[in-house]
Amino acid sequence: MAEGVLAQVATYLSHGTLTRTPSTVQEFRDALRQFGRDQIVYLCSAINILLGSWLNGVPDEAAHASVLKTVFGERAAEKLMQEAKVRDAAFVFHREQLLLIAKEAILVCPENGMNPFQHVADLIRVFLMANDHLYVPNIETADFERKLLNLLVNVVPSFEYSGKHAFSNAVARAHLMYGRFSDELKGDVDYVDVRGHFQRLIDLTAAEFMGLCFGLLSKYLNASLQSFVADPNSLFLDDTYYQQTAVSSEKISKFRKEVSARPDELKKVFEKRLMGPSDFTLFRAKPMYETRANTLFCIDPRFLAEKLETGPFWRTLFAVPGKEKKDALLAFWGRVFEAYVNWLLTESVGSNNSHNSFVASPRYESDDTEVCDGLLLCGSDVVFLEYKGAVFTAQSKYGGSPEKLGAEIHDKLIQNPEGKRKGIEQLAEAIRRTCRRNDADRIAGLDLSHVKRVFPLLVVRDGIGEAPMLNALLNHKFDEVPNLSFKTIRPKILTPLFCISADTLEYISAYLKDVSLGDILDARYRGNKGMGGPFLAIDNDVLEPLGEKRSEVLQQAFHEFTKSLAATLFPKEAALAELTGTDAVSEA
């Protein structure tokens, strides 16, 4: 499976751009409510799967044109593509739009409505109208920080739903965090046996659950436009799909219950709790859709992949009683994430590396307290790292409120409500203490006297860490930290703050034996000095000459996961593969 996290930017055609009069929400819903609910949801699912937008982000233009012609017919598709070209728009379909239509269909469409393919003109109107409602207008302002937040509140959902998904790296991370790094922290004061809790909650082991999710994903990875045209029902899940596995039919039923919901169940929750047009949290919890005819299909395979990666954690968190215990689990999981990142960097850098030398959890010589989560020496550069495993709420990410998003960014990445330093303030304090001109605090076992450039780097587990404009906002807030400025550490050079997601760090980690992290960060800055673009959307003259690389340590962890998956689902084949040296998953 070829994959990466390089970001792309694309535009889409909307009803408003065509008519110069955007539709109202009521007009959109009135146009949509004519159609049969299950047919519309299945159509959105099929388009999403066939475009591969759930995995690859921006669709391939040729694939988009083919799907457009299949759904709307040759003449209508050609006309739409011409209209898009005139208006400098690339697409009609995209993942966020498809999810919005599916959600709204559950809310407003009747069980028995018009057949979409018999009313194509009305169907086209619905898809174009949906694109009118994915932007939250904000009041004009001259305030720089508020401008950034106004942009962020719109781009966070779009980037999250339209970005690429580094699937195998994310699976490897989940596999390691549920297993190795949770086990290593059994002595932690807040330790929670997430796998054990999860098994008690749903009567499936985490391995069984993740294996069944993975097996189901393979169905959608192998789907094609040709197979769909030949059999429009090919994306439904057949009752016999798992019959070759060693998992009992009773457990298959429990798995189905855990990942699927009927439309009436979805509607009840949507009516009670929706944070905004792009809030698809419930689809994340229940990515499989069960029709009135008891057929099953996946609303969005990306959500199924996320269910595989994070389902056991979220299921456990929601079941933990009381805020205090939930906060303790979140704190513990943050430490698990820290252990994982330190392992990733240690293994990626290795020993005898002429470009990078990594120190996990460096300590002050004077009192043995932690300086920062990690530190990389890169010749005459030093990179101070802080990792944040916090996840952002649906309300802040999808609610359309710059104030609420800004408040949560402050609480989780700058300073919490109790006044405790977080993220960028932690980095500022570490740099101030260890790099100031006079009486700098020493780090045990390290000498920073030769350092010329100091790089602050924040790694955020939540995908928001890679959202356009977040780095610019955080760098602005970093410049305002009162106890640190470029003057404080002269003659050393203090660079801007860099913020990346876990996905991006995993991508970069593959290059750390070949080039310095300081040079990678410097190239990112030179490519976009405003720091507004996503890290990997910016031309990087250090990474690009090296070509596409994959993290060897994460590839190995992914292989370990698939091997454990095979032992769970296909124990006989796995035993035979062990003897013969073949691939049990492929054989099965």
C-alpha positions as CSV (number, residue, x, y, z in Angstrom):
1,M,0.0,0.0,0.0
2,A,1.7,3.2,-1.2
3,E,1.0,6.0,1.2
4,G,2.3,9.3,2.5
5,V,1.1,12.4,4.3
6,L,2.0,15.1,1.7
7,A,-0.7,17.6,1.7
8,Q,-2.5,19.0,-1.4
9,V,-4.8,22.0,-1.9
10,A,-7.8,21.8,-4.2
11,T,-11.0,23.7,-4.7
12,Y,-14.6,22.4,-5.4
13,L,-17.5,23.6,-7.4
14,S,-20.6,24.8,-5.5
15,H,-24.1,26.0,-6.2
16,G,-23.1,29.4,-5.0
17,T,-20.2,29.7,-7.4
18,L,-22.4,28.7,-10.3
19,T,-25.4,30.9,-9.5
20,R,-23.7,33.6,-7.4
21,T,-26.4,32.9,-4.8
22,P,-25.4,30.3,-2.3
23,S,-28.3,28.1,-1.1
24,T,-29.7,28.4,2.4
25,V,-29.5,25.4,4.7
26,Q,-33.3,25.0,4.3
27,E,-33.1,25.0,0.5
28,F,-30.4,22.3,0.6
29,R,-32.4,20.2,3.0
30,D,-35.6,20.6,0.9
31,A,-33.8,19.5,-2.2
32,L,-32.3,16.5,-0.4
33,R,-35.4,15.3,1.4
34,Q,-37.0,14.2,-1.9
35,F,-34.7,11.2,-2.1
36,G,-34.7,7.8,-0.4
37,R,-32.5,7.9,2.7
38,D,-30.6,4.6,2.4
39,Q,-30.0,5.1,-1.3
40,I,-28.4,8.5,-0.8
41,V,-26.2,7.3,2.1
42,Y,-25.1,4.3,0.1
43,L,-24.4,6.5,-3.0
44,C,-22.2,8.9,-0.8
45,S,-20.4,5.9,0.6
46,A,-19.8,4.4,-2.9
47,I,-18.4,7.7,-4.3
48,N,-16.1,8.2,-1.3
49,I,-14.8,4.6,-1.6
50,L,-14.3,4.7,-5.4
51,L,-12.5,8.1,-5.3
52,G,-10.2,6.8,-2.6
53,S,-10.6,10.2,-1.0
54,W,-10.9,8.6,2.5
55,L,-7.2,7.3,2.1
56,N,-5.5,9.6,-0.4
57,G,-7.1,13.0,0.4
58,V,-7.6,15.0,-2.8
59,P,-9.0,12.6,-5.4
60,D,-7.2,11.8,-8.6
61,E,-8.7,14.0,-11.4
62,A,-9.1,11.1,-13.8
63,A,-10.8,9.0,-11.2
64,H,-13.0,11.9,-10.2
65,A,-14.1,12.4,-13.9
66,S,-14.9,8.7,-14.2
67,V,-17.0,8.6,-11.1
68,L,-18.7,11.9,-12.1
69,K,-19.7,10.3,-15.4
70,T,-20.9,7.1,-13.8
71,V,-23.1,9.0,-11.3
72,F,-24.5,11.9,-13.3
73,G,-24.1,10.6,-16.9
74,E,-21.7,11.7,-19.7
75,R,-23.4,14.9,-20.8
76,A,-24.1,16.3,-17.3
77,A,-20.6,15.4,-16.1
78,E,-18.9,17.1,-19.1
79,K,-20.9,20.2,-18.5
80,L,-20.0,20.2,-14.8
81,M,-16.3,19.7,-15.6
82,Q,-16.4,22.7,-18.0
83,E,-18.1,24.9,-15.4
84,A,-15.5,23.9,-12.9
85,K,-12.7,24.7,-15.3
86,V,-14.1,28.1,-16.0
87,R,-14.3,28.9,-12.3
88,D,-10.8,27.4,-11.5
89,A,-12.4,24.6,-9.4
90,A,-11.1,21.1,-9.6
91,F,-13.8,18.9,-8.1
92,V,-17.5,18.4,-7.5
93,F,-17.1,15.5,-5.1
94,H,-15.0,15.4,-2.0
95,R,-15.0,13.6,1.3
96,E,-16.3,16.3,3.6
97,Q,-19.2,17.0,1.3
98,L,-20.1,13.4,1.0
99,L,-20.2,12.9,4.7
100,L,-22.3,16.1,5.1
101,I,-24.9,14.8,2.6
102,A,-25.0,11.3,4.3
103,K,-25.5,12.9,7.7
104,E,-28.2,15.3,6.4
105,A,-30.0,12.4,4.6
106,I,-30.2,10.5,7.9
107,L,-31.8,13.6,9.4
108,V,-34.3,14.6,6.7
109,C,-34.8,11.9,4.1
110,P,-37.7,9.5,4.2
111,E,-37.2,5.7,4.0
112,N,-39.1,5.7,0.7
113,G,-38.1,8.6,-1.5
114,M,-37.1,9.2,-5.1
115,N,-34.5,7.0,-6.7
116,P,-31.4,9.3,-7.1
117,F,-30.5,7.9,-10.6
118,Q,-34.0,8.7,-11.9
119,H,-33.7,12.4,-11.0
120,V,-30.2,13.3,-11.9
121,A,-30.7,17.0,-12.3
122,D,-32.1,17.2,-8.7
123,L,-29.3,15.0,-7.5
124,I,-26.6,17.3,-9.0
125,R,-28.3,20.3,-7.3
126,V,-28.0,18.6,-3.9
127,F,-24.3,17.8,-4.3
128,L,-23.6,21.4,-5.4
129,M,-25.7,22.9,-2.6
130,A,-23.9,20.8,0.0
131,N,-20.6,22.6,-1.0
132,D,-22.2,25.9,0.0
133,H,-22.4,24.8,3.7
134,L,-18.8,23.9,4.6
135,Y,-17.6,27.4,5.4
136,V,-18.4,29.4,8.5
137,P,-18.5,33.2,7.8
138,N,-16.7,35.3,10.4
139,I,-16.8,39.0,11.2
140,E,-13.9,41.0,9.6
141,T,-11.2,42.0,12.0
142,A,-7.9,43.8,12.0
143,D,-6.6,41.7,14.9
144,F,-3.9,39.3,13.7
145,E,-4.6,36.5,16.1
146,R,-8.3,36.6,15.5
147,K,-7.7,36.5,11.8
148,L,-5.7,33.3,12.2
149,L,-8.5,31.8,14.4
150,N,-11.1,32.8,11.8
151,L,-9.1,30.9,9.2
152,L,-8.4,28.0,11.5
153,V,-12.0,27.4,12.4
154,N,-12.7,26.7,8.7
155,V,-9.6,24.9,7.6
156,V,-9.4,22.5,10.6
157,P,-12.4,20.3,9.5
158,S,-11.5,20.6,5.7
159,F,-7.9,19.6,6.3
160,E,-8.8,16.8,8.7
161,Y,-11.3,15.3,6.2
162,S,-9.4,16.0,3.0
163,G,-5.8,15.1,4.1
164,K,-4.0,11.9,3.3
165,H,-4.0,9.1,5.9
166,A,-0.7,7.4,6.6
167,F,-2.6,4.2,7.4
168,S,0.2,1.7,8.2
169,N,2.1,4.2,10.4
170,A,-1.1,5.0,12.4
171,V,-1.8,1.2,12.8
172,A,1.8,0.6,13.9
173,R,1.5,3.4,16.4
174,A,-1.8,2.0,17.8
175,H,-0.3,-1.5,18.0
176,L,2.7,-0.3,20.0
177,M,0.8,2.0,22.3
178,Y,-1.8,-0.6,23.2
179,G,0.8,-3.2,23.7
180,R,4.5,-2.5,24.4
181,F,4.3,1.0,25.8
182,S,1.2,0.5,27.9
183,D,2.8,-2.6,29.4
184,E,6.1,-0.7,30.1
185,L,4.1,1.8,32.2
186,K,2.3,-0.7,34.4
187,G,3.8,0.9,37.4
188,D,2.4,4.4,36.5
189,V,0.2,5.9,39.2
190,D,-2.6,6.4,36.6
191,Y,-2.1,3.0,34.8
192,V,-5.2,1.7,33.0
193,D,-5.3,-1.7,31.3
194,V,-7.0,-0.4,28.2
195,R,-7.0,-3.7,26.4
196,G,-8.4,-5.5,29.5
197,H,-11.1,-2.9,30.0
198,F,-12.0,-3.0,26.3
199,Q,-12.4,-6.7,26.3
200,R,-14.7,-6.6,29.4
201,L,-16.8,-4.0,27.7
202,I,-17.5,-5.7,24.4
203,D,-16.4,-9.3,24.9
204,L,-13.8,-9.1,22.2
205,T,-10.1,-8.8,22.7
206,A,-8.4,-5.8,21.2
207,A,-6.5,-8.1,18.8
208,E,-9.8,-9.6,17.6
209,F,-11.5,-6.2,17.2
210,M,-8.5,-4.7,15.4
211,G,-8.1,-7.8,13.2
212,L,-11.8,-7.7,12.2
213,C,-11.6,-4.0,11.4
214,F,-8.4,-4.6,9.3
215,G,-10.1,-7.5,7.4
216,L,-13.0,-5.3,6.6
217,L,-10.8,-2.5,5.4
218,S,-9.3,-4.8,2.8
219,K,-12.7,-5.1,1.1
220,Y,-12.8,-1.3,0.5
221,L,-9.1,-1.0,-0.4
222,N,-9.8,-3.5,-3.2
223,A,-13.0,-1.9,-4.5
224,S,-12.9,-0.4,-8.0
225,L,-15.2,1.5,-10.3
226,Q,-15.3,-1.5,-12.6
227,S,-16.4,-3.9,-9.9
228,F,-19.0,-1.4,-8.7
229,V,-20.5,-0.8,-12.2
230,A,-20.6,-4.6,-12.7
231,D,-22.4,-5.1,-9.4
232,P,-23.7,-1.9,-7.7
233,N,-24.3,-4.0,-4.5
234,S,-20.6,-5.0,-4.3
235,L,-19.9,-2.6,-1.4
236,F,-22.4,-4.3,0.9
237,L,-21.0,-6.6,3.6
238,D,-22.0,-10.2,2.9
239,D,-23.0,-12.4,6.0
240,T,-20.3,-14.9,5.0
241,Y,-17.5,-12.3,4.8
242,Y,-15.8,-13.6,8.0
243,Q,-16.7,-17.3,7.8
244,Q,-13.1,-18.3,7.0
245,T,-11.8,-16.8,10.3
246,A,-11.4,-18.5,13.6
247,V,-13.6,-15.9,15.3
248,S,-17.0,-17.3,16.4
249,S,-20.3,-16.1,14.9
250,E,-21.3,-14.8,18.3
251,K,-18.2,-12.6,18.4
252,I,-18.8,-11.5,14.8
253,S,-22.3,-10.3,15.9
254,K,-20.8,-8.4,18.8
255,F,-18.3,-6.8,16.5
256,R,-21.1,-5.8,14.1
257,K,-23.0,-4.2,17.0
258,E,-19.9,-2.3,18.1
259,V,-19.2,-0.7,14.7
260,S,-22.6,-0.3,13.1
261,A,-25.9,1.5,13.7
262,R,-29.3,1.7,12.1
263,P,-30.4,5.1,10.7
264,D,-33.1,5.7,13.4
265,E,-30.3,5.2,16.0
266,L,-28.0,7.7,14.2
267,K,-30.8,10.2,13.7
268,K,-31.7,10.3,17.5
269,V,-28.1,11.1,18.4
270,F,-27.6,13.6,15.6
271,E,-30.8,15.5,16.7
272,K,-29.5,15.7,20.2
273,R,-25.8,16.4,19.7
274,L,-24.3,18.1,16.6
275,M,-21.5,20.7,16.9
276,G,-21.6,22.0,13.3
277,P,-21.9,21.0,9.7
278,S,-18.6,19.1,9.7
279,D,-19.2,17.2,13.0
280,F,-19.2,13.5,12.0
281,T,-18.2,12.2,15.4
282,L,-21.0,9.7,15.4
283,F,-19.8,8.2,12.1
284,R,-16.4,7.7,13.7
285,A,-18.1,5.8,16.5
286,K,-20.3,3.8,14.1
287,P,-18.7,3.7,10.7
288,M,-20.9,0.9,9.4
289,Y,-24.5,1.6,8.3
290,E,-27.3,-1.0,8.6
291,T,-30.2,-0.4,6.3
292,R,-33.8,-1.2,6.9
293,A,-33.3,-4.4,4.8
294,N,-30.5,-5.4,7.3
295,T,-27.8,-5.0,4.8
296,L,-24.5,-3.5,6.0
297,F,-22.0,-1.1,4.3
298,C,-19.3,1.3,5.4
299,I,-20.2,5.0,5.5
300,D,-16.5,5.9,5.4
301,P,-13.5,3.5,5.5
302,R,-11.3,6.2,7.0
303,F,-13.5,6.2,10.1
304,L,-13.3,2.4,10.1
305,A,-9.5,2.7,10.0
306,E,-9.6,5.2,12.9
307,K,-11.9,2.8,14.8
308,L,-9.2,0.2,14.4
309,E,-6.5,2.6,15.6
310,T,-8.3,4.4,18.5
311,G,-11.5,2.4,19.2
312,P,-10.3,0.5,22.3
313,F,-9.0,3.7,23.9
314,W,-12.2,5.8,23.2
315,R,-14.5,2.9,24.2
316,T,-12.6,2.6,27.5
317,L,-12.5,6.4,28.1
318,F,-16.3,6.8,27.7
319,A,-16.9,3.9,30.1
320,V,-14.6,5.3,32.8
321,P,-16.8,6.9,35.5
322,G,-16.3,10.5,36.6
323,K,-14.1,13.4,35.3
324,E,-11.2,12.6,37.7
325,K,-10.8,9.1,36.4
326,K,-11.2,10.2,32.8
327,D,-8.5,12.9,33.3
328,A,-6.2,10.3,34.9
329,L,-6.6,8.0,31.8
330,L,-6.0,10.9,29.5
331,A,-2.8,11.8,31.4
332,F,-1.7,8.2,31.4
333,W,-2.3,7.9,27.6
334,G,-0.2,11.1,27.2
335,R,2.7,9.4,28.9
336,V,2.2,6.3,26.7
337,F,2.4,8.6,23.7
338,E,5.6,10.2,25.1
339,A,7.2,6.8,25.5
340,Y,6.2,5.9,21.9
341,V,7.7,9.1,20.4
342,N,10.9,8.7,22.4
343,W,11.2,5.1,21.1
344,L,10.5,6.2,17.5
345,L,13.2,8.9,17.6
346,T,15.7,6.7,19.4
347,E,15.3,3.9,16.9
348,S,15.2,6.2,13.9
349,V,18.3,8.1,14.8
350,G,20.2,5.0,16.0
351,S,23.8,5.0,17.2
352,N,26.9,6.6,15.5
353,N,24.7,9.0,13.6
354,S,26.7,11.9,12.2
355,H,23.6,14.1,11.7
356,N,21.5,13.6,14.8
357,S,21.9,12.5,18.4
358,F,18.8,12.0,20.5
359,V,18.3,12.2,24.3
360,A,14.9,11.1,25.7
361,S,13.6,13.0,28.8
362,P,16.8,15.1,29.4
363,R,17.3,16.2,33.0
364,Y,18.6,19.3,34.8
365,E,21.9,18.6,36.5
366,S,20.9,20.7,39.5
367,D,17.6,19.0,40.6
368,D,17.1,16.0,38.2
369,T,13.8,17.5,36.9
370,E,12.9,17.0,33.3
371,V,14.0,19.7,30.8
372,C,11.6,18.7,28.0
373,D,10.3,15.5,26.5
374,G,13.1,15.0,24.1
375,L,16.2,16.8,22.8
376,L,18.1,16.3,19.5
377,L,21.6,17.5,18.9
378,C,22.3,18.1,15.2
379,G,25.9,19.4,15.0
380,S,25.7,23.1,16.0
381,D,21.9,22.9,16.2
382,V,19.7,21.7,19.1
383,V,16.0,20.8,18.8
384,F,13.9,21.0,22.0
385,L,10.8,18.8,21.8
386,E,7.6,18.6,23.6
387,Y,4.9,16.0,22.8
388,K,1.2,16.6,23.4
389,G,-1.1,13.5,23.4
390,A,-4.2,15.6,24.1
391,V,-7.2,15.3,21.8
392,F,-9.4,18.2,20.8
393,T,-13.1,18.2,21.3
394,A,-15.7,18.1,18.5
395,Q,-17.1,21.4,19.9
396,S,-13.8,23.2,19.3
397,K,-12.9,21.6,16.0
398,Y,-16.3,21.6,14.3
399,G,-18.4,24.1,16.2
400,G,-17.5,27.1,14.1
401,S,-16.5,29.2,17.0
402,P,-13.1,30.9,16.8
403,E,-13.4,31.8,20.6
404,K,-13.9,28.1,21.6
405,L,-11.2,26.8,19.3
406,G,-8.8,29.5,20.6
407,A,-9.6,28.7,24.2
408,E,-8.9,25.0,23.7
409,I,-5.6,25.6,21.9
410,H,-4.6,27.8,24.8
411,D,-5.6,25.3,27.4
412,K,-3.9,22.3,25.7
413,L,-0.9,23.7,23.9
414,I,0.0,26.9,25.9
415,Q,-1.2,27.0,29.5
416,N,-4.0,25.1,31.2
417,P,-6.7,26.7,33.3
418,E,-4.7,26.1,36.5
419,G,-1.8,28.1,35.2
420,K,0.4,25.2,34.4
421,R,2.7,25.5,31.5
422,K,1.8,23.4,28.4
423,G,3.4,22.9,25.1
424,I,5.0,26.1,23.9
425,E,5.4,27.6,27.4
426,Q,7.2,24.4,28.4
427,L,9.5,24.8,25.4
428,A,10.1,28.5,26.2
429,E,11.0,27.8,29.8
430,A,13.4,24.9,28.9
431,I,15.2,27.1,26.3
432,R,15.3,30.1,28.6
433,R,16.9,28.1,31.4
434,T,19.4,26.1,29.4
435,C,20.4,28.6,26.6
436,R,20.4,32.0,28.4
437,R,23.7,34.0,28.1
438,N,24.5,34.0,31.9
439,D,24.2,31.3,34.5
440,A,22.5,28.8,32.1
441,D,21.2,25.6,33.8
442,R,23.2,22.6,32.8
443,I,21.6,19.4,31.3
444,A,23.0,16.2,32.8
445,G,25.5,14.7,30.4
446,L,25.2,17.4,27.7
447,D,27.2,20.4,26.7
448,L,25.3,23.1,24.7
449,S,28.1,25.6,24.6
450,H,28.8,24.9,20.9
451,V,25.2,25.3,19.9
452,K,24.5,28.1,17.4
453,R,20.8,27.6,16.5
454,V,18.0,26.6,18.9
455,F,14.8,25.0,17.4
456,P,11.6,24.6,19.5
457,L,9.4,21.7,18.1
458,L,5.9,20.8,19.4
459,V,4.6,17.4,18.4
460,V,0.8,17.0,18.7
461,R,-0.9,13.5,18.5
462,D,-4.2,15.0,17.3
463,G,-4.4,15.7,13.6
464,I,-5.0,19.3,14.3
465,G,-1.2,19.6,14.8
466,E,-0.9,19.8,11.0
467,A,-3.8,22.1,10.3
468,P,-2.9,25.2,8.1
469,M,-2.4,28.3,10.2
470,L,-2.0,26.5,13.5
471,N,1.8,26.8,13.4
472,A,1.5,30.5,12.5
473,L,-0.8,31.0,15.5
474,L,1.3,29.1,17.9
475,N,4.5,30.9,16.7
476,H,2.7,34.2,17.3
477,K,1.9,33.1,20.9
478,F,5.5,31.7,21.3
479,D,6.8,35.2,20.5
480,E,4.6,36.6,23.2
481,V,6.0,34.4,26.0
482,P,7.4,37.0,28.4
483,N,10.4,35.1,29.7
484,L,12.0,34.4,26.4
485,S,13.0,36.3,23.2
486,F,15.8,36.1,20.6
487,K,17.8,38.5,22.8
488,T,17.7,36.2,25.8
489,I,19.9,33.6,24.2
490,R,22.3,35.7,22.1
491,P,24.7,34.9,20.5
492,K,22.7,31.7,19.9
493,I,19.9,32.1,17.3
494,L,16.4,31.3,18.4
495,T,14.3,30.0,15.4
496,P,10.5,30.3,15.1
497,L,8.4,27.6,16.9
498,F,7.6,24.5,14.7
499,C,4.4,22.5,15.3
500,I,3.8,19.1,13.6
501,S,1.4,16.2,14.0
502,A,2.4,12.7,15.0
503,D,1.8,11.6,11.3
504,T,4.4,14.2,10.1
505,L,7.0,13.2,12.7
506,E,6.6,9.6,11.6
507,Y,7.2,10.6,8.0
508,I,10.2,12.7,8.9
509,S,11.7,10.0,11.1
510,A,12.5,7.9,8.0
511,Y,15.1,10.6,7.0
512,L,16.9,11.1,10.3
513,K,19.9,8.8,9.5
514,D,20.5,10.8,6.3
515,V,20.0,14.5,7.3
516,S,19.9,16.7,10.3
517,L,16.5,17.5,11.8
518,G,17.7,21.1,12.2
519,D,18.3,21.3,8.5
520,I,14.8,19.8,7.7
521,L,13.2,22.4,10.0
522,D,15.2,25.2,8.5
523,A,14.2,24.2,5.0
524,R,10.5,24.1,6.0
525,Y,10.9,27.7,7.3
526,R,12.7,28.9,4.2
527,G,9.9,27.5,2.1
528,N,7.1,29.3,4.0
529,K,8.4,32.0,6.4
530,G,4.8,32.9,7.4
531,M,4.6,29.3,8.9
532,G,0.9,29.1,7.8
533,G,1.1,26.1,5.5
534,P,1.1,22.4,6.6
535,F,4.7,21.2,7.1
536,L,4.6,18.6,4.3
537,A,2.8,20.8,1.8
538,I,5.8,23.1,1.7
539,D,8.7,22.5,-0.7
540,N,11.6,21.1,1.3
541,D,14.9,21.2,-0.4
542,V,16.5,18.9,2.2
543,L,13.9,16.1,2.0
544,E,13.0,16.2,-1.7
545,P,16.4,15.1,-3.1
546,L,16.3,12.0,-1.0
547,G,13.1,10.8,-2.6
548,E,10.2,8.9,-0.8
549,K,11.3,7.0,2.3
550,R,9.4,4.8,4.7
551,S,10.2,4.4,8.4
552,E,11.8,1.0,8.8
553,V,11.0,0.7,12.5
554,L,7.3,1.5,11.8
555,Q,7.2,-0.9,8.9
556,Q,8.5,-3.6,11.2
557,A,5.9,-2.7,13.8
558,F,3.2,-2.9,11.1
559,H,4.4,-6.3,10.1
560,E,4.3,-7.4,13.7
561,F,0.6,-6.2,13.8
562,T,-0.3,-8.2,10.7
563,K,1.4,-11.2,12.0
564,S,-0.6,-11.0,15.3
565,L,-3.7,-10.4,13.3
566,A,-3.1,-13.6,11.3
567,A,-2.5,-15.6,14.5
568,T,-5.9,-14.3,15.8
569,L,-8.0,-14.6,12.7
570,F,-6.3,-17.5,10.9
571,P,-4.4,-19.5,13.6
572,K,-3.9,-22.6,11.4
573,E,-2.6,-20.6,8.4
574,A,-0.4,-18.6,10.8
575,A,1.1,-21.8,12.2
576,L,1.8,-23.1,8.7
577,A,3.3,-19.8,7.6
578,E,5.6,-19.9,10.6
579,L,6.9,-23.2,9.4
580,T,7.2,-22.3,5.8
581,G,8.2,-18.7,6.1
582,T,5.3,-17.4,4.0
583,D,2.8,-14.5,4.7
584,A,-0.2,-15.8,6.6
585,V,-2.3,-12.8,5.9
586,S,-1.7,-13.0,2.1
587,E,-2.3,-16.8,2.2
588,A,-5.5,-16.3,4.1
